Amino acid sequence: MKTGIGLIGANLNLRAGMVEANYPRDIAEIRAVCDRDPAMLELYRKSHPEEKIHYCANVRELLADFAVDAVFIMVRDQYHEEIALAALEAGKAVYLEKPMALSVEGCDRILATACRTGSRLFVGHNMRYLASVLKMKEIIDSGAVGEIQCVWVRHFISYGSCYFRHWCARRETCNGLLLQKGSHDIDVIHWLAGGYAARVAAMGKLSVYNRNPDRLKEGEAPDRKASFRGDCWPPLEIKGLAPDPDVEDHSMLLMQLDNGVQASYEQCMYTPDSERNYTFIGTRGRIENIGDFGDCQIHVWNRRGERKSPDIVYHLKGGDGGHGGTDPAILRDFFAFVREGKIPNVSPVAARYAVAAGCLGHQSMRSGNIPLDVPPVKPELLEYFRNGQKKT
Ligand SMILES: NC(=O)c1ccc[n+]([C@@H]2O[C@H](COP(=O)([O-])OP(=O)(O)OC[C@H]3O[C@@H](n4cnc5c(N)ncnc54)[C@H](O)[C@@H]3O)[C@@H](O)[C@H]2O)c1
């Protein structure tokens, strides 16, 4: 029997398009689509004239549809918690976009509701399916660079102005970009370093996009694609930014993990180039990725010397499909989890710790850079999720 999908957020140019392009037709079908914007629903309907899809203007109506077994929550972050809680209560399997929620408490409510209802929960941290990340994990797990002690991540984002065109420009709708964008990387750091942030401190600043004078007028729609074009440069001269941004456009997060590893993550939203550059340093060497989503290399340095080139270089090909091949891979894993109980690469508990480090990082940078302790997840919830979302 096919798994009935309900899409919440119908924008085919964005995340709904990701599901649409990649879901496995042999085992699943889209049965209901919800969007609060009637124009988005109409566009979706027009592009699917032959299909019997139930169109809903609100989430409650979609959740009441018994033909829907699994929902994809693909709307802006401020609604993640409310919609995820309602979907879990309705007994639907949930694919929730990252970041899991806007607060640690919100994430904990989602974890607790999933545990109480037994509804399956999956958070879409697609970087856990990226070839460069998987290769670095394989190298670290093999012991080739010893015990990881130190992690440095630099994140350059050439299309960062995109976040200053729409809802991400404001704290009230996304909290900040260390959480919104950085939750991907914090999750990767946690996964590869084998621990979760226990204490964080951060600095960050809105330093460039607040000085750009070209602002959208009230009611004017942002041109999100503009930020991906080559002529969108330099950042002080680009057009069509949201009025009154109040999120930081560069930030620096320091983390002490619960296994003793120390890590730093630096994000800049106005660089000319784009790359996530990870370095994991262990007791017997270090690894570093050169390139991330497309064809790339992983460099391994594990002999002492004055050499200019690494000891081992792995050459990786970018995967087919969106986001470096991660979109089809994460959807395969979601359906294997929902249908067969296969434990996926992603983890709701890890998603919660990524939110915790991001939120507390924002709190730290906005209150004198003080160090803050991350509250742990309750042991009974840890046990439930460690056990593959089964009660013992
Ligand atoms: N994993 C990734 O690589 C990746 C990449 C991009 C975006 N995202 C995530 O995808 C999510 C969606 O981002 P977006 O910019 O497309 O969001 P968005 O809210 O601007 O748009 C998505 C669609 O949802 C609709 N919508 C918004 N709120 C709704 C509500 N309460 N009920 C019903 N419909 C609603 C909008 O009308 C729109 O059609 C975010 O959480 C973002 O973090 C993930």
The ligand as a MOL file (V3000), in Angstrom:
LIG
                    3D

  0  0  0     0  0            999 V3000
M  V30 BEGIN CTAB
M  V30 COUNTS 44 48 0 0 0
M  V30 BEGIN ATOM
M  V30 1 N 16.8660 21.7590 4.2070 0
M  V30 2 C 17.1890 22.7240 3.3770 0
M  V30 3 O 18.1960 22.6570 2.6960 0
M  V30 4 C 16.2890 23.9270 3.2660 0
M  V30 5 C 16.4680 24.8690 2.2380 0
M  V30 6 C 15.5920 25.9410 2.1840 0
M  V30 7 C 14.5850 26.0830 3.1260 0
M  V30 8 N 14.4580 25.1550 4.1210 0 CHG=1
M  V30 9 C 13.3840 25.2640 5.1260 0
M  V30 10 O 12.1380 25.1750 4.4740 0
M  V30 11 C 11.1470 25.8810 5.2340 0
M  V30 12 C 10.2990 26.7180 4.3190 0
M  V30 13 O 11.0170 27.8680 3.9040 0
M  V30 14 P 10.3450 28.9220 2.9010 0
M  V30 15 O 11.2560 30.0860 2.8090 0
M  V30 16 O 9.9200 28.2130 1.6630 0 CHG=-1
M  V30 17 O 9.0270 29.2930 3.7670 0
M  V30 18 P 7.7240 30.1650 3.4130 0
M  V30 19 O 6.8860 30.1340 4.6280 0
M  V30 20 O 8.1070 31.4830 2.8340 0
M  V30 21 O 7.0150 29.4190 2.1900 0
M  V30 22 C 6.5990 28.1050 2.0760 0
M  V30 23 C 5.1200 28.0290 1.6850 0
M  V30 24 O 4.3950 27.8220 2.8910 0
M  V30 25 C 3.2350 28.6450 2.9240 0
M  V30 26 N 2.9480 28.8800 4.3510 0
M  V30 27 C 3.6830 29.6470 5.2130 0
M  V30 28 N 3.1320 29.5700 6.4430 0
M  V30 29 C 2.0790 28.7320 6.3640 0
M  V30 30 C 1.1390 28.2350 7.3100 0
M  V30 31 N 1.1950 28.6060 8.6050 0
M  V30 32 N 0.1910 27.3590 6.8950 0
M  V30 33 C 0.1100 26.9940 5.5940 0
M  V30 34 N 0.9690 27.4390 4.6480 0
M  V30 35 C 1.9500 28.2800 5.0210 0
M  V30 36 C 3.6310 29.8720 2.1380 0
M  V30 37 O 2.4660 30.5050 1.5920 0
M  V30 38 C 4.5280 29.2840 1.0370 0
M  V30 39 O 3.7920 28.9010 -0.1070 0
M  V30 40 C 11.8970 26.6590 6.3080 0
M  V30 41 O 11.7290 26.0200 7.5400 0
M  V30 42 C 13.3570 26.5830 5.8730 0
M  V30 43 O 14.2390 26.5310 6.9850 0
M  V30 44 C 15.2650 24.0860 4.1800 0
M  V30 END ATOM
M  V30 BEGIN BOND
M  V30 1 1 1 2
M  V30 2 2 2 3
M  V30 3 1 2 4
M  V30 4 1 4 5
M  V30 5 2 4 44
M  V30 6 2 5 6
M  V30 7 1 6 7
M  V30 8 2 7 8
M  V30 9 1 8 9
M  V30 10 1 8 44
M  V30 11 1 9 10
M  V30 12 1 9 42
M  V30 13 1 10 11
M  V30 14 1 11 12
M  V30 15 1 11 40
M  V30 16 1 12 13
M  V30 17 1 13 14
M  V30 18 2 14 15
M  V30 19 1 14 16
M  V30 20 1 14 17
M  V30 21 1 17 18
M  V30 22 2 18 19
M  V30 23 1 18 20
M  V30 24 1 18 21
M  V30 25 1 21 22
M  V30 26 1 22 23
M  V30 27 1 23 24
M  V30 28 1 23 38
M  V30 29 1 24 25
M  V30 30 1 25 26
M  V30 31 1 25 36
M  V30 32 1 26 27
M  V30 33 1 26 35
M  V30 34 2 27 28
M  V30 35 1 28 29
M  V30 36 1 29 30
M  V30 37 2 29 35
M  V30 38 1 30 31
M  V30 39 2 30 32
M  V30 40 1 32 33
M  V30 41 2 33 34
M  V30 42 1 34 35
M  V30 43 1 36 37
M  V30 44 1 36 38
M  V30 45 1 38 39
M  V30 46 1 40 41
M  V30 47 1 40 42
M  V30 48 1 42 43
M  V30 END BOND
M  V30 END CTAB
M  END
